[in-house]
Amino acid sequence: MKSTPRASVALYLQDAHRIREGMEFVKYAEAKGFDAVWQAESRLVREATVPMAAFASVTERIKVGSGVVDCWSRNPARLAATFSTLDDLAPGRVILGIGAWWDPLAQKVGITRAKPLRAMREIVTAVRALLANETVTFHGEFVHLDGVELDYVYQERRPKDIPIYIGATGLQMMELTGEIADGAVLNYLVSPDYNQRAIEALERGAAKAGRSLEDIDRPQLVVCSVHEDRKTALDMARLMVTQYLGQQPHIMAASGVPQSLLERVGEVLTWPATHEQVVAASKLVPDEIVQMLTASGTPNDARQQVSHYIRNGCTCPILYPLGDVKAMIDTFSGWSPQ
């Protein structure tokens, strides 16, 4: 009988654990056959590249990606130099994941997210050229480089093999990703059905560049709450789902969450929401919504839902663990989609 090939699977870490603890998780994930680890940088709490370097320093094979850095706060030349430095530590294992950030956080730190599509196109173009060991002159609306190169002094001057993935959620950014990026980091807390529209947008963008969907890697963040007791697993995920319902209602609506539920949750939550508000609002969120937006429940429940994401266009689930991280890694070690 022909065996089913093992699925590609990755680990996602935010700031829930000490970095040294995260290093142990990444070593364990590598030993268990995981293909990549992605470090978050979505809020003003943990910068991505420092833990990425830590993870790369204690592993040999696993890829290390940023999930995702924002395109506004680093000059593209410095961004290229930073990821070139990471490649020095882990050649061929580094992935630059970049996104357009979100409001109101960007506004609060003085960043105006005007024309994010144009900004992303210019930045990705410039960073890719710099990593390819080119001397770059670029006079755009957001990028201004005058004869700039990564001016290596002592090391070998060579192109750096660092793929660029865009963390896209809106369909226009998704279409741009299909046109210019090596991959799309698909968002979490969306239903698998939402992926269908995302995949169509990627295909439209790819066609503009003479490419096909198969040319674009499509890893996807998936919140994963695993426990032998199904209710415990769902309750762990419910708080995160509730907070997202309040913060990103437009995405939740696109994923099929009823507008009536979004309105009821919005009446309870402010931004930023207090823990007490989230707990109160979570009582409004039924199990079926938690299951629709996450891979939560028993190990078998979680594997079935992740398989659903793969059937809907995800090439590699990036599992965001809630609860026991090693138990989640064990759940997907050597796993094949159903």
Secondary structure as GFF3:
##gff-version 3
##sequence-region A 1 338
A	DSSP	beta_strand	10	13	.	.	.	ID=ss1
A	DSSP	alpha_helix	19	31	.	.	.	ID=ss2
A	DSSP	beta_strand	36	39	.	.	.	ID=ss3
A	DSSP	alpha_helix	49	57	.	.	.	ID=ss4
A	DSSP	beta_strand	63	66	.	.	.	ID=ss5
A	DSSP	beta_strand	69	70	.	.	.	ID=ss6
A	DSSP	alpha_helix	76	89	.	.	.	ID=ss7
A	DSSP	beta_strand	94	99	.	.	.	ID=ss8
A	DSSP	alpha_helix	105	108	.	.	.	ID=ss9
A	DSSP	alpha_helix	116	131	.	.	.	ID=ss10
A	DSSP	beta_strand	136	139	.	.	.	ID=ss11
A	DSSP	beta_strand	144	148	.	.	.	ID=ss12
A	DSSP	beta_strand	164	167	.	.	.	ID=ss13
A	DSSP	alpha_helix	171	180	.	.	.	ID=ss14
A	DSSP	beta_strand	183	184	.	.	.	ID=ss15
A	DSSP	alpha_helix	194	208	.	.	.	ID=ss16
A	DSSP	three_ten_helix	213	215	.	.	.	ID=ss17
A	DSSP	beta_strand	219	226	.	.	.	ID=ss18
A	DSSP	alpha_helix	230	247	.	.	.	ID=ss19
A	DSSP	alpha_helix	249	254	.	.	.	ID=ss20
A	DSSP	alpha_helix	259	268	.	.	.	ID=ss21
A	DSSP	alpha_helix	275	282	.	.	.	ID=ss22
A	DSSP	alpha_helix	287	293	.	.	.	ID=ss23
A	DSSP	beta_strand	295	297	.	.	.	ID=ss24
A	DSSP	alpha_helix	299	311	.	.	.	ID=ss25
A	DSSP	beta_strand	316	322	.	.	.	ID=ss26
A	DSSP	alpha_helix	325	332	.	.	.	ID=ss27
###
